[in-house]
Amino acid sequence: MTRNTRTAIVAALCFVLLAGAVTLIPIPFVAWSPGVTYNLLGAQGGEPAVQVSGAETSPTDGQLLLSTVAATKSDSHLTLPEALANYLLPFHNVMPRDWIYPVGMSASELTQQSADEMDTSQRNATVAALRAAHIPVQENAVIDSVSSGGPAYELLQAGDVIDTVNGKIVSAASDVTNIIKDVSIGDTIEFGITRNGAVMKVQVTTQASASDRSVPRAGMTLRDGYQYLPQVQFTIDPDIDQPRDGLVLALAVYELVSPTDLAQGRTIAATGTIDPSGTVGATSGVEEKLRSAERGGATVFLVPAGNCSETQQVKTSLDLVKVNKLDDAITSLESLARGDMNGVPRC
């Protein structure tokens, strides 16, 4: 064997090894593509996707689709060939990993964050839907977390509902923080709370904030909470990106608790976040969700006003309806059902 032959063989082996390594080395990108659809008025795994108890419900006729994006999971990574294939395929996108998954968070931390966001999204959707259906919703202040070693440690607990502060009735987290900031460091604050149905009073002595020694702190974080009689249960795959799709969750709850039949035999899809007041926010993956909804047989797609510009260049058979609030979505769907096309805002 000549030197040139040996050199050629070594070069070929190096190329094969390098090519093999390239196909295995993960790269910091994720792939997005149209995912599956879930009918929220149907069943998932043998159970209704949305169940309501403690309130009168109405029969439904039609489908409300939660259209999804298929994305690289947080505990998986793309290789270069996979990224190139997704880049070349129609309706597929490749984007930097840190656009989707924050740097420095483990897969388990990301999973927990997603679960927390999902709970918040479902709660917001439920509150917005009940309010739209004129079902009473009471606001309150809820303890979200208690600082270890802080003034309230072992006195207050996450999940406690704060009813009064120093005898003053409170109904929002901001009410509590406003009272705390007006006391002096070292003062004792009396919290009237409800814990697991039991009413009690707890006294907490404030300390100086570590970030600003002139500010009193009780050592807890708060969030706005809500109380209502109906019990709403969602049976949806936890891997679905629900935090960005609160609007369609709210529509499903409203469809059940309201005498109004929004779907009326149609297949309707929607995307967008929602807050407890019913305000609809922009979301991501709109084009992929449009394609998913088309494949699911939808004829109408509700789009947040903040995403309408992204749909201008998208060729679709869907009727794209622009919404700013849950009430907009309800009104537009009712108008379309009556055949009133002119009064419905489009993207």
HELIX and SHEET records of a PDB file:
HELIX    1   1 ARG A    3  LEU A   24  1                                  22    
HELIX    2   2 LEU A   80  LEU A   88  1                                   9    
HELIX    3   3 ARG A   97  TRP A   99  5                                   3    
HELIX    4   4 ALA A  107  ALA A  132  1                                  26    
HELIX    5   5 ALA A  173  LYS A  181  1                                   9    
HELIX    6   6 GLN A  242  ARG A  244  5                                   3    
HELIX    7   7 GLY A  246  VAL A  257  1                                  12    
HELIX    8   8 VAL A  286  ARG A  295  1                                  10    
HELIX    9   9 ALA A  305  THR A  311  5                                   7    
HELIX   10  10 LEU A  326  ARG A  338  1                                  13    
SHEET    1   A 2 PRO A  26  ILE A  27  0                                        
SHEET    2   A 2 LEU A  78  THR A  79 -1                                        
SHEET    1   B 6 ASN A  93  PRO A  96  0                                        
SHEET    2   B 6 PHE A  29  ASN A  39 -1                                        
SHEET    3   B 6 GLN A  63  ALA A  71 -1                                        
SHEET    4   B 6 THR A 267  ALA A 270  1                                        
SHEET    5   B 6 VAL A 300  PRO A 304  1                                        
SHEET    6   B 6 ASP A 319  VAL A 323  1                                        
SHEET    1   C 2 ALA A  43  GLN A  44  0                                        
SHEET    2   C 2 GLU A  47  PRO A  48 -1                                        
SHEET    1   D 2 VAL A  50  SER A  53  0                                        
SHEET    2   D 2 GLN A 231  PHE A 234 -1                                        
SHEET    1   E 4 LYS A 168  ILE A 169  0                                        
SHEET    2   E 4 VAL A 161  VAL A 165 -1                                        
SHEET    3   E 4 GLN A 138  VAL A 146 -1                                        
SHEET    4   E 4 MET A 220  GLN A 227 -1                                        
SHEET    1   F 4 LYS A 168  ILE A 169  0                                        
SHEET    2   F 4 VAL A 161  VAL A 165 -1                                        
SHEET    3   F 4 THR A 188  ARG A 195 -1                                        
SHEET    4   F 4 ALA A 198  THR A 205 -1                                        
SHEET    1   G 2 GLN A 207  ALA A 208  0                                        
SHEET    2   G 2 PRO A 216  ARG A 217 -1                                        
SHEET    1   H 2 THR A 273  ILE A 274  0                                        
SHEET    2   H 2 VAL A 280  GLY A 281 -1                                        
END                                                                             
